[in-house]
């Protein structure tokens, strides 16, 4: 069943990638959220596609020739930055043989520019701490406000590359920001009853959402970023959750559902699968619907009315 859902999602993203004749700029991104924002900002003058699908772990994307071919003729490449895509992008970009989108070229964009980065390491980073990002936590796209920063940045880039349509890019970015502000007010209202509540994400990728909506991170199912939990760790985490009254574990489609379900069950709580990235689950076709589903799922889990795994 899940494979059928993923096939349907892939078809949807494939439609987004189709390049119509009127496109002035062909944009490729390393993340579906960035493609969604780029499409909003670019409107009819842009076609945007993401190399990583929403149900794939953005840390680990196979650097296959098809990805290199997909960006051979791109005018712009938007990287999530902060080394989230550093495991595969340095192979894909040179493989495209497209000089317009190489780092340092006018068509290469680091989408993290201007974003307030959380969890910057204050000491040296070593592999003993797991897959820690030395520039700070790169999952900034889980704070809706940060996507406004991305939209404004992309409007500037598109305007420089396509000055004839600069006024439209600017107007589209402004409209995006206004829609995001209105949506954020709705999401904050939905999450307000749970301010101060603690949750347990599988991976350390939820801190921006937690910070924006006033939640707390009790711990993670992973003992260290990128390190799978042992049975002993799962038991200890569940016991700690039970003692502290923490009931909600969340995980993404590309993470270990079994480990998350075990922790939640032993803690007497629930686990809930959520999409961190656009297209990760049905009904998350753009950044607005992604947050609609995400907020609804987490609010339901925190209220005790979730349909998640117990």
C-alpha positions in Angstrom: 0.0 0.0 0.0 2.8 2.4 1.0 4.5 1.7 -2.3 1.4 2.7 -4.2 1.1 5.9 -2.3 4.7 6.8 -3.0 4.2 6.0 -6.7 1.2 8.5 -6.7 3.3 11.1 -5.0 6.2 10.6 -7.4 3.7 11.2 -10.3 2.6 14.4 -8.7 6.2 15.6 -8.3 6.9 14.5 -11.9 4.1 16.8 -13.1 5.7 19.7 -11.3 8.9 18.9 -13.0 7.4 19.1 -16.5 8.8 22.2 -18.3 6.1 24.1 -20.3 7.0 26.4 -23.2 6.4 29.6 -21.3 8.9 29.0 -18.5 11.5 31.7 -18.3 13.6 30.0 -15.6 14.1 26.3 -15.0 14.7 25.8 -11.3 15.9 22.7 -9.5 16.2 22.2 -5.7 17.6 19.7 -3.3 14.4 19.7 -1.2 10.7 19.6 -2.1 9.9 22.5 0.2 12.3 24.7 -1.7 10.7 23.7 -5.0 7.3 24.5 -3.6 8.4 28.0 -2.5 10.2 28.6 -5.8 7.0 27.7 -7.7 5.0 30.2 -5.7 7.5 32.9 -6.2 8.2 32.2 -9.8 4.6 31.7 -10.8 4.0 31.2 -14.5 7.6 32.2 -15.3 9.2 29.3 -13.4 9.1 25.5 -13.3 10.6 23.9 -10.2 11.6 20.4 -9.4 13.2 18.8 -6.4 15.9 16.1 -6.7 15.0 14.6 -3.3 11.4 13.4 -3.0 9.4 14.2 0.1 9.4 10.6 1.3 13.2 10.3 0.9 15.7 11.1 3.6 17.3 14.4 2.4 20.6 13.4 4.1 21.0 10.4 1.9 20.0 10.7 -1.8 21.7 8.3 -4.2 23.8 10.4 -6.6 22.5 8.6 -9.7 23.0 9.8 -13.3 19.3 10.5 -13.7 19.7 13.3 -11.1 22.6 14.8 -13.0 20.7 14.6 -16.3 17.6 16.3 -14.7 19.6 19.5 -14.0 21.6 19.6 -17.2 19.6 22.6 -18.4 18.6 24.2 -15.1 19.0 28.0 -14.8 19.0 27.9 -11.0 19.8 25.3 -8.4 18.6 25.9 -4.8 20.5 24.0 -2.1 19.0 23.8 1.4 22.5 24.7 2.7 24.0 24.1 6.2 25.4 20.8 4.8 22.1 18.9 4.8 22.7 17.9 1.2 26.5 17.7 1.4 26.6 14.0 1.2 25.3 13.8 -2.3 25.1 17.3 -3.9 28.9 17.7 -4.5 28.6 14.6 -6.7 25.4 15.6 -8.6 26.2 19.2 -9.4 29.6 18.5 -11.2 28.0 15.5 -12.9 25.4 17.7 -14.5 28.1 19.5 -16.5 26.0 22.7 -16.2 28.2 25.7 -15.4 25.3 27.9 -14.6 24.4 26.1 -11.3 27.8 25.3 -9.8 28.7 26.8 -6.4 29.9 30.3 -6.9 27.9 30.8 -10.2 24.9 33.2 -10.4 22.5 30.3 -10.7 23.5 28.6 -7.5 21.5 29.5 -4.4 22.1 28.7 -0.7 18.6 28.9 0.6 19.8 29.1 4.3 21.1 32.7 3.7 19.4 35.1 6.1 17.9 32.3 8.2 18.4 32.4 12.0 20.2 29.0 12.5 19.5 27.0 15.7 21.8 24.5 17.5 25.1 25.8 16.2 27.8 23.7 17.9 29.8 25.7 20.4 32.7 23.2 20.5 34.4 21.1 18.0 32.3 18.5 16.2 33.5 14.9 16.1 32.0 11.7 14.6 31.6 10.4 18.1 28.6 12.7 18.5 26.8 11.1 15.5 25.9 12.9 12.3 26.1 16.4 13.7 26.0 19.4 11.3 28.9 21.8 12.1 27.1 24.8 10.7 24.0 24.3 12.9 20.7 22.4 12.5 19.7 22.5 8.7 16.0 21.7 9.1 15.0 25.3 9.2 12.2 24.8 6.7 10.1 23.3 9.6 9.6 26.9 10.9 7.0 28.6 8.5 8.7 32.0 9.1 11.9 30.8 7.6 10.2 30.0 4.4 9.3 33.7 4.1 13.1 34.4 4.2 13.6 31.8 1.5 10.8 33.3 -0.7 12.2 36.8 -0.4 15.7 35.5 -1.3 14.5 33.6 -4.3 12.6 36.7 -5.6 15.8 38.6 -5.6 17.7 35.8 -7.4 15.0 35.3 -10.0 14.8 39.1 -10.6 18.5 39.3 -11.2 18.4 36.4 -13.7 15.2 37.5 -15.4 14.8 41.3 -14.8 11.9 41.5 -17.3 9.7 39.7 -14.8 11.2 41.2 -11.6 8.0 43.0 -10.6 6.0 39.7 -10.7 8.6 37.9 -8.7 8.5 40.6 -6.0 4.7 40.6 -5.9 4.5 36.8 -5.7 7.0 36.8 -2.8 4.9 39.4 -1.0 1.8 37.4 -1.6 3.5 34.3 -0.3 4.6 36.0 2.8 1.1 37.4 3.5 -0.4 33.9 3.0 2.2 32.4 5.3 1.5 35.0 8.0 -2.3 34.3 7.8 -1.7 30.5 7.9 0.8 30.8 10.8 -1.9 32.6 12.8 -4.2 29.6 12.2 -1.5 27.1 13.1 -0.5 28.9 16.2 -4.1 28.9 17.4 -4.3 25.2 16.8 -1.1 24.5 18.7 -1.7 27.0 21.6 -3.4 24.5 23.9 -0.2 22.3 23.9 2.4 25.0 24.6 5.1 23.6 26.8 4.2 20.0 26.0 7.1 17.7 25.3 7.5 15.4 22.3 10.1 12.8 21.1 11.1 13.2 17.5 12.9 10.2 15.9 15.7 12.4 14.5 16.9 15.8 15.7 15.1 17.5 12.8 12.2 19.1 14.6 13.8 21.8 16.7 12.6 24.7 14.5 8.9 23.5 14.7 9.3 23.0 18.4 10.8 26.4 18.9 8.1 28.2 16.8 5.2 26.5 18.5 6.4 26.5 22.1 6.9 22.8 22.5 9.8 21.0 24.2 12.0 18.2 22.9 12.2 15.5 25.6 14.7 13.4 23.6 15.1 11.5 20.4 14.5 7.9 19.3 18.0 8.0 17.9 20.5 8.1 20.7 22.7 10.3 18.5 21.9 11.8 15.0 22.1 9.0 12.4 22.6 6.2 15.0 19.8 3.6 15.2 18.6 2.9 18.8 19.5 -0.3 20.6 16.8 -2.3 22.5 18.4 -1.1 25.7 18.2 2.6 24.7 14.5 2.1 23.6 13.6 0.7 26.9 15.5 3.5 28.9 13.9 6.2 26.8 10.4 4.7 27.2 10.8 4.5 31.0 12.0 8.1 31.1 9.0 9.2 29.1 6.7 7.3 31.4 8.1 8.9 34.5 7.8 12.4 32.9 4.4 11.9 31.4 5.6 12.4 27.8 3.2 10.6 25.4 4.0 11.6 21.8 6.7 10.2 19.5 6.9 11.5 15.9 8.8 10.1 12.9 9.0 10.6 9.2 8.2 8.1 6.4 11.9 7.4 5.8 12.7 6.6 9.5 12.2 3.4 11.5 8.5 3.1 12.4 9.1 0.0 14.5 11.5 1.7 16.9 9.2 4.7 17.2 6.2 2.5 17.8 8.1 0.5 20.4 9.1 3.6 22.3 5.6 5.0 22.3 3.9 1.7 23.3 6.3 1.1 26.2 5.8 4.7 27.4 2.0 4.3 27.2 1.8 7.0 24.5 1.3 7.2 20.7 3.6 7.4 17.7 2.6 9.6 14.8 4.0 9.6 11.3 4.3 13.1 9.8 5.8 14.6 6.7 8.7 17.0 7.4 9.0 17.7 3.7 6.4 18.5 1.0 5.1 15.3 -0.7 6.2 13.1 2.1 2.6 11.9 2.8 -0.7 12.2 0.9 -2.2 15.7 1.1 1.1 17.5 1.6 1.4 18.9 -2.0 2.9 22.3 -1.1 4.3 24.0 2.0 0.9 25.2 3.2 -0.8 21.9 3.0 2.3 20.3 4.6 2.0 22.4 7.7 -1.8 22.0 7.7 -1.4 18.2 7.9 1.6 18.4 10.3 -0.1 20.7 12.8 -3.3 18.7 12.6 -1.5 15.4 13.2 0.6 16.7 16.1 -2.3 18.5 17.8 -4.4 15.4 17.5 -1.6 13.3 19.1 -1.0 15.8 21.9 -4.8 16.0 22.6 -5.0 12.2 23.0 -7.4 11.9 20.0 -4.8 10.8 17.5 -5.2 7.8 15.3 -1.4 7.1 15.7 0.1 3.8 16.8 -0.2 3.0 20.5 
